[in-house]
Amino acid sequence: MAPSSRKNTVNRALNLALYLVMCWLIGTGLLMWARLPPGSGGGQRPRGEHAGRATAEVLGLSRHAWGDLHLYAGLTFVALGVAHLWLNRLWLQKIAASNRAWPLWGGLALGAAIIVVLVLLPVRSG
């Protein structure tokens, strides 16, 4: 198998994996939003005055469990996305950035800045 043919096969598999994980993310997000909204049980059995209330579940999984699956899919999506960008780095440099380095590095820096700002936002507990 020629190197470009192998790259094309890997790229197609990566694109398919990105699409399927994105569909999973959309599906689990909508499931939690529409079918298991906040207050629907959250994965813990109600105690006290709510002890008789059942915890909502879909396929035997609570909102909390679906949230965990959603998180792991999100992390998988990020890893696949980074791999996709790495595999297509020459296209990004030549076509998307018109063979100039600053648009490519500027876009990467802006994305990294968004991540850092969101991670460092203060947490308030109340």
DSSP file with accessible surface (Angstrom, degrees, kcal/mol):
  #  RESIDUE AA STRUCTURE BP1 BP2  ACC     N-H-->O    O-->H-N    N-H-->O    O-->H-N    TCO  KAPPA ALPHA  PHI   PSI    X-CA   Y-CA   Z-CA
    1    1 A M              0   0  157      0, 0.0     5,-0.0     0, 0.0     0, 0.0   0.000 360.0 360.0 360.0 127.9    0.0    0.0    0.0
    2    2 A A     >  -     0   0   54      1,-0.1     4,-2.6     4,-0.0     5,-0.2  -0.327 360.0-113.3 -68.7 153.1    1.5    3.4   -1.0
    3    3 A P  H  > S+     0   0   98      0, 0.0     4,-2.4     0, 0.0     5,-0.2   0.893 117.4  47.1 -56.2 -42.2    2.0    6.0    1.7
    4    4 A S  H  > S+     0   0   93      2,-0.2     4,-2.2     1,-0.2     5,-0.1   0.870 111.6  51.5 -70.1 -33.3   -0.7    8.4    0.3
    5    5 A S  H  > S+     0   0   52      2,-0.2     4,-2.1     1,-0.2    -1,-0.2   0.906 111.0  47.8 -66.5 -40.5   -3.1    5.5   -0.1
    6    6 A R  H  X S+     0   0  137     -4,-2.6     4,-2.6     2,-0.2    -2,-0.2   0.911 111.2  51.1 -65.5 -41.7   -2.5    4.5    3.6
    7    7 A K  H  X S+     0   0   84     -4,-2.4     4,-2.9    -5,-0.2    -2,-0.2   0.911 109.4  50.9 -61.8 -40.8   -2.9    8.2    4.7
    8    8 A N  H  X S+     0   0   78     -4,-2.2     4,-2.4     2,-0.2    -1,-0.2   0.907 110.4  48.7 -63.9 -41.0   -6.2    8.3    2.7
    9    9 A T  H  X S+     0   0   73     -4,-2.1     4,-2.3     2,-0.2    -2,-0.2   0.930 113.5  46.5 -64.6 -44.3   -7.5    5.1    4.4
   10   10 A V  H  X S+     0   0   75     -4,-2.6     4,-2.8     1,-0.2    -2,-0.2   0.923 111.9  51.8 -63.4 -42.5   -6.5    6.5    7.9
   11   11 A N  H  X S+     0   0   26     -4,-2.9     4,-2.7     1,-0.2    -2,-0.2   0.911 109.9  48.6 -62.2 -42.2   -8.1    9.8    7.1
   12   12 A R  H  X S+     0   0  170     -4,-2.4     4,-2.4     2,-0.2    -1,-0.2   0.921 112.7  47.4 -64.5 -43.1  -11.4    8.1    6.0
   13   13 A A  H  X S+     0   0   59     -4,-2.3     4,-2.6     2,-0.2    -2,-0.2   0.916 113.1  49.5 -63.8 -40.9  -11.5    6.0    9.2
   14   14 A L  H  X S+     0   0   21     -4,-2.8     4,-2.8     2,-0.2    -2,-0.2   0.917 110.4  49.8 -64.8 -42.8  -10.7    9.0   11.3
   15   15 A N  H  X S+     0   0   71     -4,-2.7     4,-2.4     2,-0.2    -2,-0.2   0.912 111.8  48.5 -61.9 -42.4  -13.5   11.0    9.6
   16   16 A L  H  X S+     0   0  101     -4,-2.4     4,-2.8     2,-0.2     5,-0.2   0.935 112.0  48.9 -63.5 -44.6  -16.0    8.2   10.2
   17   17 A A  H  X S+     0   0   33     -4,-2.6     4,-2.7     1,-0.2     5,-0.3   0.924 111.2  50.2 -62.6 -42.5  -14.9    7.9   13.8
   18   18 A L  H  X S+     0   0   23     -4,-2.8     4,-2.4     1,-0.2    -1,-0.2   0.925 112.2  47.9 -60.7 -44.1  -15.3   11.7   14.3
   19   19 A Y  H  X S+     0   0  133     -4,-2.4     4,-2.4     2,-0.2    -2,-0.2   0.940 113.4  46.4 -62.7 -46.9  -18.8   11.6   12.7
   20   20 A L  H  X S+     0   0   97     -4,-2.8     4,-2.2     1,-0.2    -2,-0.2   0.913 113.8  47.6 -66.5 -40.3  -20.0    8.7   14.8
   21   21 A V  H  X S+     0   0   26     -4,-2.7     4,-2.7    -5,-0.2    -1,-0.2   0.904 111.0  52.5 -66.9 -38.9  -18.6   10.1   18.1
   22   22 A M  H  X S+     0   0   75     -4,-2.4     4,-2.6    -5,-0.3    -2,-0.2   0.931 109.0  49.6 -61.2 -42.2  -20.2   13.5   17.2
   23   23 A C  H  X S+     0   0   50     -4,-2.4     4,-2.9     1,-0.2    -2,-0.2   0.908 110.6  50.5 -62.4 -41.1  -23.6   11.7   16.6
   24   24 A W  H  X S+     0   0  117     -4,-2.2     4,-3.1     2,-0.2     5,-0.3   0.919 110.5  49.9 -61.6 -44.3  -23.2   10.0   20.0
   25   25 A L  H  X S+     0   0   32     -4,-2.7     4,-2.3     2,-0.2    -2,-0.2   0.926 113.0  45.5 -61.5 -44.5  -22.4   13.4   21.6
   26   26 A I  H  X S+     0   0   93     -4,-2.6     4,-2.7     2,-0.2     5,-0.2   0.942 115.4  47.9 -63.6 -45.9  -25.5   14.9   20.1
   27   27 A G  H  X S+     0   0   38     -4,-2.9     4,-2.5    -5,-0.2    -2,-0.2   0.935 114.8  43.1 -63.0 -46.7  -27.7   11.9   21.0
   28   28 A T  H  X S+     0   0    4     -4,-3.1     4,-2.5     2,-0.2     5,-0.2   0.891 113.9  52.5 -69.4 -35.5  -26.5   11.7   24.6
   29   29 A G  H  X S+     0   0   23     -4,-2.3     4,-2.3    -5,-0.3    -2,-0.2   0.938 113.1  43.4 -62.9 -45.5  -26.8   15.5   25.0
   30   30 A L  H  X>S+     0   0   95     -4,-2.7     4,-3.2    -5,-0.2     5,-0.5   0.888 111.6  55.4 -67.7 -37.0  -30.3   15.5   23.7
   31   31 A L  I  X>S+     0   0   29     -4,-2.5     4,-2.2    -5,-0.2     5,-1.5   0.947 112.2  42.0 -59.5 -48.4  -31.2   12.5   25.8
   32   32 A M  I  <5S+     0   0   22     -4,-2.5     4,-0.2     3,-0.2    -2,-0.2   0.894 118.2  46.8 -67.6 -37.8  -30.1   14.2   29.0
   33   33 A W  I  <5S+     0   0  195     -4,-2.3    -2,-0.2    -5,-0.2    -1,-0.2   0.942 126.7  24.1 -69.4 -46.0  -31.7   17.5   28.0
   34   34 A A  I  <5S+     0   0   64     -4,-3.2    -3,-0.2    -5,-0.2    -2,-0.2   0.849 134.9  25.5 -93.0 -37.7  -35.1   16.1   26.9
   35   35 A R  I  <<S+     0   0  168     -4,-2.2    -3,-0.2    -5,-0.5    -4,-0.1   0.726 130.4  31.0-102.6 -28.4  -35.6   12.8   28.7
   36   36 A L  S   <S+     0   0    2     -5,-1.5    -1,-0.2    -4,-0.2     4,-0.1  -0.492  78.8 174.6-129.8  63.0  -33.4   13.1   31.8
   37   37 A P    >   -     0   0   56      0, 0.0     3,-1.7     0, 0.0     5,-0.2  -0.150  48.8 -68.7 -67.5 165.4  -33.4   16.8   32.8
   38   38 A P  T 3  S+     0   0  102      0, 0.0    -5,-0.0     0, 0.0     0, 0.0  -0.269 125.6  33.0 -52.4 137.8  -31.8   18.1   36.0
   39   39 A G  T 3  S+     0   0   63     -3,-0.1    -3,-0.0     1,-0.0     0, 0.0   0.453  82.0 115.4  91.6   3.4  -33.7   16.9   39.0
   40   40 A S  S <  S-     0   0   22     -3,-1.7    16,-2.6    -4,-0.1     3,-0.1   0.327 104.4 -71.6 -88.6   9.4  -34.7   13.6   37.3
   41   41 A G    >   -     0   0   16     14,-0.2     3,-1.7     1,-0.1    14,-0.1  -0.113  49.5-141.7 131.2 -38.2  -32.8   11.6   39.9
   42   42 A G  T 3   -     0   0   31      1,-0.3    -1,-0.1    -5,-0.2     3,-0.1   0.598  63.0 -67.5  61.7  10.2  -29.2   12.2   39.0
   43   43 A G  T 3  S+     0   0   38      1,-0.3     2,-0.4    13,-0.2    -1,-0.3   0.421 111.6 101.2  93.5  -4.5  -28.0    8.7   39.7
   44   44 A Q  S <  S-     0   0  142     -3,-1.7    -1,-0.3     3,-0.0     3,-0.1  -0.936  77.4-114.3-116.7 138.4  -28.6    8.8   43.4
   45   45 A R        -     0   0  157     -2,-0.4     9,-0.1     1,-0.1     6,-0.1  -0.503  40.8-108.5 -69.1 129.7  -31.5    7.3   45.1
   46   46 A P        -     0   0   27      0, 0.0     2,-0.3     0, 0.0    -1,-0.1  -0.303  39.3-167.7 -60.1 143.0  -33.7   10.0   46.7
   47   47 A R    >   +     0   0  202     -3,-0.1     3,-1.5     5,-0.0     2,-0.1  -0.786  47.3  12.3-123.1 172.9  -33.6   10.2   50.5
   48   48 A G  G >  S-     0   0   67     -2,-0.3     3,-1.9     1,-0.3     4,-0.2  -0.387 131.5  -1.1  64.5-133.2  -35.7   11.9   53.1
   49   49 A E  G 3  S+     0   0  178      1,-0.3     3,-0.3     2,-0.1    -1,-0.3   0.707 138.4  51.6 -66.5 -17.9  -38.9   13.4   51.9
   50   50 A H  G X  S+     0   0   85     -3,-1.5     3,-1.6     1,-0.2    -1,-0.3   0.246  74.3 113.4-100.3  14.3  -38.2   12.3   48.3
   51   51 A A  T <  S+     0   0   63     -3,-1.9    -1,-0.2     1,-0.3    -2,-0.1   0.799  74.7  51.8 -61.1 -29.4  -37.5    8.7   49.3
   52   52 A G  T 3  S+     0   0   82     -3,-0.3     2,-0.3    -4,-0.2    -1,-0.3   0.623  87.6 101.5 -82.2 -11.8  -40.5    7.3   47.5
   53   53 A R  S <  S-     0   0  115     -3,-1.6     2,-0.2     1,-0.1    -3,-0.0  -0.571  71.2-129.9 -79.2 133.0  -39.7    9.0   44.3
   54   54 A A        -     0   0   82     -2,-0.3     2,-0.5    -9,-0.1    -2,-0.1  -0.481  17.8-116.6 -80.5 151.1  -38.1    6.8   41.6
   55   55 A T        -     0   0   13     -2,-0.2   -14,-0.2   -14,-0.1     2,-0.2  -0.745  31.9-120.2 -86.0 130.0  -34.9    7.8   39.8
   56   56 A A        +     0   0   38    -16,-2.6     7,-0.5    -2,-0.5     2,-0.3  -0.492  39.6 175.8 -71.8 138.4  -35.4    8.2   36.1
   57   57 A E        -     0   0   92     -2,-0.2     2,-0.4     5,-0.2     5,-0.2  -0.985  25.1-155.4-142.1 151.5  -33.4    5.9   33.9
   58   58 A V  B >  S-A   61   0A  28      3,-2.5     3,-2.0    -2,-0.3     8,-0.0  -0.999  88.8  -9.0-127.2 125.6  -33.0    5.1   30.2
   59   59 A L  T 3  S-     0   0  156     -2,-0.4    -1,-0.1     1,-0.3     3,-0.1   0.837 130.9 -58.2  54.4  33.5  -31.6    1.6   29.4
   60   60 A G  T 3  S+     0   0   54      1,-0.2     2,-0.4     0, 0.0    -1,-0.3   0.541 115.0 115.3  78.9   6.1  -30.9    1.2   33.1
   61   61 A L  B <   -A   58   0A  60     -3,-2.0    -3,-2.5     4,-0.0    -1,-0.2  -0.916  55.8-140.8-113.5 137.0  -28.6    4.3   33.2
   62   62 A S     >  -     0   0   14     -2,-0.4     4,-2.6    -5,-0.2     5,-0.2  -0.259  35.8 -95.6 -82.2 175.4  -29.3    7.4   35.2
   63   63 A R  H  > S+     0   0   67     -7,-0.5     4,-2.4     1,-0.2     5,-0.1   0.893 126.5  53.8 -57.5 -41.5  -28.6   11.0   34.1
   64   64 A H  H  > S+     0   0  114      2,-0.2     4,-2.0     1,-0.2    -1,-0.2   0.924 109.3  46.7 -63.0 -44.4  -25.3   10.9   35.9
   65   65 A A  H  > S+     0   0   26      2,-0.2     4,-2.1     1,-0.2    -2,-0.2   0.910 112.7  49.4 -65.4 -41.9  -24.2    7.7   34.1
   66   66 A W  H  X S+     0   0   18     -4,-2.6     4,-2.5     1,-0.2    -1,-0.2   0.886 108.5  55.0 -63.8 -36.5  -25.2    9.1   30.7
   67   67 A G  H  X S+     0   0   23     -4,-2.4     4,-2.5    -5,-0.2    -2,-0.2   0.890 106.0  51.3 -62.7 -39.1  -23.3   12.3   31.6
   68   68 A D  H  X S+     0   0   59     -4,-2.0     4,-2.6     2,-0.2     5,-0.2   0.933 111.0  47.2 -62.4 -45.4  -20.2   10.1   32.2
   69   69 A L  H  X S+     0   0   66     -4,-2.1     4,-2.2     1,-0.2    -2,-0.2   0.897 111.5  51.8 -62.3 -38.4  -20.6    8.5   28.8
   70   70 A H  H  X S+     0   0   59     -4,-2.5     4,-2.2     2,-0.2    -2,-0.2   0.919 110.1  49.2 -63.7 -42.8  -21.1   11.9   27.2
   71   71 A L  H  X S+     0   0   92     -4,-2.5     4,-2.5     2,-0.2    -2,-0.2   0.939 110.8  48.5 -62.7 -47.9  -17.9   13.2   28.9
   72   72 A Y  H  X S+     0   0  133     -4,-2.6     4,-2.2     1,-0.2    -1,-0.2   0.887 111.2  50.9 -62.7 -36.7  -15.8   10.2   27.7
   73   73 A A  H  X S+     0   0   12     -4,-2.2     4,-2.7    -5,-0.2    -1,-0.2   0.895 108.8  52.4 -66.2 -38.3  -17.2   10.6   24.2
   74   74 A G  H  X S+     0   0   22     -4,-2.2     4,-2.3     2,-0.2    -2,-0.2   0.916 109.7  47.8 -62.7 -42.8  -16.2   14.3   24.3
   75   75 A L  H  X S+     0   0  102     -4,-2.5     4,-2.3     2,-0.2    -2,-0.2   0.900 111.9  50.2 -65.2 -38.3  -12.7   13.5   25.4
   76   76 A T  H  X S+     0   0   69     -4,-2.2     4,-2.8    -5,-0.2     5,-0.2   0.917 108.9  52.6 -63.3 -42.0  -12.5   10.9   22.6
   77   77 A F  H  X S+     0   0   69     -4,-2.7     4,-2.6     1,-0.2    -2,-0.2   0.907 108.6  50.0 -61.3 -42.4  -13.8   13.5   20.1
   78   78 A V  H  X S+     0   0   90     -4,-2.3     4,-2.5     2,-0.2    -1,-0.2   0.940 111.7  47.9 -62.2 -46.3  -11.0   15.9   21.2
   79   79 A A  H  X S+     0   0   63     -4,-2.3     4,-2.3     1,-0.2    -2,-0.2   0.926 113.9  46.6 -61.5 -44.0   -8.4   13.2   20.8
   80   80 A L  H  X S+     0   0   35     -4,-2.8     4,-2.5     2,-0.2    -1,-0.2   0.886 111.1  53.2 -65.1 -38.5   -9.7   12.3   17.3
   81   81 A G  H  X S+     0   0   21     -4,-2.6     4,-2.6    -5,-0.2    -2,-0.2   0.911 108.6  48.5 -62.7 -42.9   -9.9   16.0   16.4
   82   82 A V  H  X S+     0   0   93     -4,-2.5     4,-2.5     2,-0.2    -2,-0.2   0.929 112.1  49.5 -63.3 -43.4   -6.3   16.6   17.3
   83   83 A A  H  X S+     0   0   46     -4,-2.3     4,-2.7     1,-0.2    -2,-0.2   0.907 110.5  51.2 -61.8 -40.3   -5.3   13.5   15.3
   84   84 A H  H  X S+     0   0   54     -4,-2.5     4,-1.7     2,-0.2    -2,-0.2   0.924 110.7  47.5 -63.0 -45.7   -7.3   14.8   12.3
   85   85 A L  H  < S+     0   0   81     -4,-2.6    -1,-0.2     2,-0.2    -2,-0.2   0.905 112.6  49.8 -62.8 -41.4   -5.6   18.2   12.5
   86   86 A W  H >< S+     0   0  168     -4,-2.5     3,-1.4     1,-0.2     4,-0.2   0.927 110.2  49.7 -63.1 -43.5   -2.2   16.5   12.7
   87   87 A L  H 3< S+     0   0   35     -4,-2.7     3,-0.3     1,-0.3    -1,-0.2   0.836 118.4  39.6 -65.0 -30.7   -2.9   14.3    9.7
   88   88 A N  T 3X S+     0   0   28     -4,-1.7     4,-2.4    -5,-0.2    -1,-0.3   0.092  78.3 118.6-107.0  24.0   -4.1   17.3    7.7
   89   89 A R  H <> S+     0   0  108     -3,-1.4     4,-2.4     1,-0.2     5,-0.2   0.856  73.7  53.4 -62.4 -34.7   -1.4   19.8    8.9
   90   90 A L  H  > S+     0   0   85     -3,-0.3     4,-2.9    -4,-0.2     5,-0.3   0.919 109.5  48.1 -67.9 -40.8    0.0   20.3    5.4
   91   91 A W  H  >>S+     0   0  140      2,-0.2     4,-2.7     1,-0.2     5,-1.5   0.928 111.3  51.5 -63.2 -43.4   -3.4   21.2    4.0
   92   92 A L  I  <>S+     0   0   36     -4,-2.4     5,-1.8    -7,-0.2    -2,-0.2   0.920 114.9  42.6 -58.5 -43.5   -4.0   23.6    6.9
   93   93 A Q  I  <5S+     0   0   85     -4,-2.4     6,-1.8    -5,-0.2     7,-0.4   0.936 123.2  34.8 -70.3 -46.0   -0.6   25.3    6.3
   94   94 A K  I  <5S+     0   0  119     -4,-2.9    -3,-0.2     4,-0.2    -2,-0.2   0.910 133.1  17.7 -79.4 -44.8   -0.8   25.5    2.5
   95   95 A I  I ><5S+     0   0  104     -4,-2.7     3,-0.8    -5,-0.3    -3,-0.2   0.920 127.4  40.7 -96.8 -56.9   -4.5   26.0    1.8
   96   96 A A  I 3 <S+     0   0   59     -5,-1.5    -3,-0.2     1,-0.3    -4,-0.2   0.870 128.0  33.7 -65.6 -36.2   -6.3   27.3    4.9
   97   97 A A  T > <S-     0   0    4     -5,-1.8     3,-1.9    -6,-0.3    -1,-0.3   0.304 105.5-124.1-102.5  10.4   -3.4   29.6    5.9
   98   98 A S  T <   -     0   0   72     -3,-0.8    -4,-0.2     1,-0.3    -3,-0.2   0.871  69.3 -60.0  49.7  41.5   -2.4   30.5    2.3
   99   99 A N  T 3  S+     0   0  114     -6,-1.8     2,-0.4     1,-0.2    -1,-0.3   0.722 111.8 121.3  61.7  21.3    1.2   29.3    3.0
  100  100 A R    <>  -     0   0  122     -3,-1.9     4,-0.7    -7,-0.4    -1,-0.2  -0.941  56.3-148.7-112.4 141.8    1.6   31.8    5.8
  101  101 A A  H  > S+     0   0   55     -2,-0.4     4,-2.7     1,-0.2     5,-0.3   0.873  84.9  67.9 -78.3 -34.6    2.4   30.7    9.3
  102  102 A W  H  > S+     0   0  180      1,-0.2     4,-2.9     2,-0.2     5,-0.3   0.865  97.1  50.5 -64.4 -37.8    0.6   33.4   11.3
  103  103 A P  H  > S+     0   0   35      0, 0.0     4,-2.2     0, 0.0    -1,-0.2   0.934 115.0  45.2 -64.7 -38.0   -3.0   32.5   10.4
  104  104 A L  H  X S+     0   0   37     -4,-0.7     4,-2.3    -3,-0.2    -2,-0.2   0.964 119.2  39.7 -66.7 -51.9   -2.4   28.9   11.4
  105  105 A W  H  X S+     0   0  168     -4,-2.7     4,-2.7     1,-0.2     5,-0.2   0.866 114.5  54.8 -67.9 -33.8   -0.6   29.7   14.6
  106  106 A G  H  X S+     0   0   38     -4,-2.9     4,-2.5    -5,-0.3    -1,-0.2   0.920 109.4  47.0 -64.8 -42.1   -3.0   32.5   15.4
  107  107 A G  H  X S+     0   0   43     -4,-2.2     4,-2.3    -5,-0.3    -2,-0.2   0.917 113.5  47.7 -65.5 -42.0   -6.0   30.2   15.1
  108  108 A L  H  X S+     0   0   84     -4,-2.3     4,-2.4     2,-0.2    -2,-0.2   0.918 112.8  49.1 -64.7 -41.0   -4.3   27.5   17.2
  109  109 A A  H  X S+     0   0   60     -4,-2.7     4,-2.7     2,-0.2    -2,-0.2   0.908 110.0  51.3 -66.2 -39.8   -3.3   30.1   19.9
  110  110 A L  H  X S+     0   0  115     -4,-2.5     4,-2.2     2,-0.2    -1,-0.2   0.933 111.2  48.0 -63.5 -44.1   -6.9   31.5   20.0
  111  111 A G  H  X S+     0   0   30     -4,-2.3     4,-2.0     1,-0.2    -2,-0.2   0.928 112.6  48.4 -61.3 -43.7   -8.3   28.0   20.5
  112  112 A A  H  X S+     0   0   51     -4,-2.4     4,-2.7     1,-0.2    -2,-0.2   0.908 109.6  53.3 -64.2 -39.0   -5.8   27.3   23.2
  113  113 A A  H  X S+     0   0   49     -4,-2.7     4,-2.8     2,-0.2     5,-0.2   0.908 106.8  52.0 -63.6 -40.1   -6.6   30.7   24.9
  114  114 A I  H  X S+     0   0   93     -4,-2.2     4,-2.3     2,-0.2    -1,-0.2   0.936 111.5  47.2 -60.7 -45.2  -10.3   29.8   24.9
  115  115 A I  H  X S+     0   0  111     -4,-2.0     4,-2.4     2,-0.2     5,-0.2   0.948 113.2  47.6 -62.0 -47.8   -9.6   26.5   26.6
  116  116 A V  H  X S+     0   0   77     -4,-2.7     4,-2.2     1,-0.2    -2,-0.2   0.925 111.6  50.0 -62.6 -44.5   -7.3   28.1   29.2
  117  117 A V  H  X S+     0   0   86     -4,-2.8     4,-0.6     1,-0.2    -1,-0.2   0.939 112.5  46.9 -60.9 -45.6   -9.7   30.8   30.1
  118  118 A L  H >< S+     0   0  113     -4,-2.3     3,-0.7    -5,-0.2    -1,-0.2   0.900 112.7  49.2 -65.1 -37.6  -12.6   28.4   30.5
  119  119 A V  H 3< S+     0   0  111     -4,-2.4    -1,-0.2     1,-0.2    -2,-0.2   0.870 113.9  46.7 -69.3 -33.0  -10.5   26.0   32.7
  120  120 A L  H 3< S+     0   0  129     -4,-2.2    -1,-0.2    -5,-0.2    -2,-0.2   0.428  79.3 125.2 -92.8   1.6   -9.3   28.9   34.9
  121  121 A L  S << S-     0   0   96     -3,-0.7    -3,-0.0    -4,-0.6    -4,-0.0  -0.329  71.6-100.8 -59.3 141.8  -12.7   30.6   35.4
  122  122 A P        -     0   0  125      0, 0.0     2,-0.5     0, 0.0    -1,-0.1  -0.317  30.8-135.8 -67.6 147.3  -13.4   31.0   39.2
  123  123 A V        -     0   0  139     -3,-0.1     2,-0.5     2,-0.0    -3,-0.0  -0.887  16.0-164.1-104.8 132.2  -15.7   28.5   40.8
  124  124 A R        -     0   0  241     -2,-0.5     2,-0.4     2,-0.0     0, 0.0  -0.960   0.2-164.1-115.9 129.8  -18.3   29.7   43.2
  125  125 A S              0   0  119     -2,-0.5    -2,-0.0     1,-0.1     0, 0.0  -0.914 360.0 360.0-111.3 142.3  -20.1   27.4   45.6
  126  126 A G              0   0  130     -2,-0.4    -1,-0.1     0, 0.0    -2,-0.0   0.304 360.0 360.0-137.3 360.0  -23.2   28.5   47.3
